[in-house]
Amino acid sequence: MIRIDTPIHLSVIKNLKMGDEIELYGKIYAGRDAVLPKICLLIREGRLKELKADLSGGVIFHTAVTAAGIGPTTSGKVEIEGSIPLLSRAGVKMHLGKGALKPETIKELQRWNSIYAVTPPVSAVFHRALKGKRIIAFPEEGMEAFFELTVEKLPAIVAIAHGKSIFSKFQKA
């Protein structure tokens, strides 16, 4: 298991390879279909500083935050997958979720030196790893607001790195 502290330095990303098992420590962000397009709009409009969140070296977990805990949503949803290139360009180094991504998204991850990791589908594991949470932006979205989470031992597996995807054997050519 490779320990990764946030924010993630580029040298850490460059040393990860597809299939590596990792544990995240530190602050990560949580957002999904409702909020990620809003974050992208702030980036496009040059208003990212309004978030009061530094995405450089950041991790975005594709999840909602509820009293029951946290768990990944499908990252291939249009609103989520469509946000990955712009968020990577803005400094996000790791996207955390579940499911395969399109070849175009894999190329964009490689272009911006970012990776995608998948999480074991066990919400109880994530709940134990969640040490703190606070809403950063868009509280009107409730459990889908943009959250800052403090985690310890949050497990994940690098699924896409350096243009290679563990999902490629399942995708049509």
N, C-alpha and C positions, 0 to 999 in steps of 0.2 A: 504494500500500500504506500503510495507516494503522498506525503503531506504537502499541501499547497496552501500558503497563506495569502490573503488578499490585502492590498491590491496585488495582482499577479504581474510580475516582471516579464518582459519579452523573453529573457533567457530561459525562464521556466517553461514557457510555451514551446520554445524551439527544441527543448529536450524531451517533450512528451511525444509518445507515439500511440497510434491506434491500439486499443486493447489495454492500455495502462489503467490500473485501478488507483483511484485517487481519493483523498479525503480533504475537504475544504475547511479552512479555519478563517474566521474573521467576518467582515461585513460583505454581504452579497445583496443584490436587488431582486425583488420578485415582481413580475409583471406578466400579463398574458394578453389575450385578444383585445380586451377593452382598452387597456392602457398603453400598450407598446406603440400603436399608431399615433397616439397623442405625444409620446416621447419623441418619436420620429419627426412629428410636425415641429416641435420645439427646436430640434436639431436643424431642420431645413430652414426655419425662420431665424436661426442664430440666437435663440432664446434659451438654450440649454442651461445657462447659469441660474435661471428661475427655479430649477429643480432643487438647487442647493445640494446636489449630489455630484460627486466626481466619478465619471464613468471610466476614466483612464485606469486600465488594469483591472477593470471590474468584471463581475460575474452577474449575469441576469438569469434567474431561475424562472422558467415558464410555469408558473403556478399561481394559484389564488392562495390567500391566507385566511384560514377560518379557525374557529375555536377548536375544531377537531384536528387541526394540524395543517401540514403542507404536503403536497404531492404533485408530481409533474402532470402537465397537460400535454396534448399532442403538439409538438413543435412545428409540424408540417401544415398547421392551419394557416390560411392565407395571411391573416393579420400578423401572426407571429413570425412565420418564415419570411414574409416580406419585410419585416423590420430588421432582420439579422444583418444584412449588408451595411445598412446605414449605422446601426448601433456599433458594429465592428469598426467602421471607419471613425466613429466618435470615440473609440478607445476601449470598448468592451473586449476583453480577451477570451472570455468563455461564456458560451450559451449552454444552459443546462435544462434538459427536458426529456422528452421521450419520442421515439419514432424516427423514421428516416427523413432525410432532407433531399431536395432536388440537386442534380449535378451543378446547376448554376449557383446554388447557394454554397455548395462545397467549394467552388472556385472562388467565390467572394470571401469565404472564411480564409482560404489560403492567401488571397490577395492582401488581406488586412492583418495577417498573422494572428488570427483568432482560431479557436477550436470550438467544437461542440461535444458535450459529454452527455451521456444518458444516465439516468438514476435507476436503481432497483425499484420496482413498483411496489414498495412497501411503505405506506404512509406512517406507520408506527416508528420506523427507523428515522424518518425525517423529523417526526415530532420530538424524539429524544435529542436530536442534534440541534433543535431550535432553542437558542438561549435568550433571544430577545428580538423584539420587532417594534417598528414604528412606521407610520405612514409618512412618506416623503411628499407625495403629490396625488391629486385627484381622489380625495376621500369620498366623493360622491359615488365612486365605483364600488364602495363597500369592500368585500373580500377580494375584488379585482383591482383595488387601488395600487399605486406604485409604492411598495414597501422597501424599507431597509431591514434586513434580517441579520442577526448575529448568530453564527453557527459554529459548532464544534463537531468534528468527525462526521461531516456530511459526506456520505460516499457517492462516488460517481465513477464512470468508466469513459475514457476518451473514445468517442465514436468516430470523429472526423478530425484528422490532423494532416497537414502538409499535402492536401489533395487526395488523401486516401480515406475511404469510408468503410466501416464494418458492414454497412447496409448494401454495399455494391453487389454482392452476390444475390440479393433479393430484388434488385431493381432491374427493370427491363432496359436493354441497351438501346 
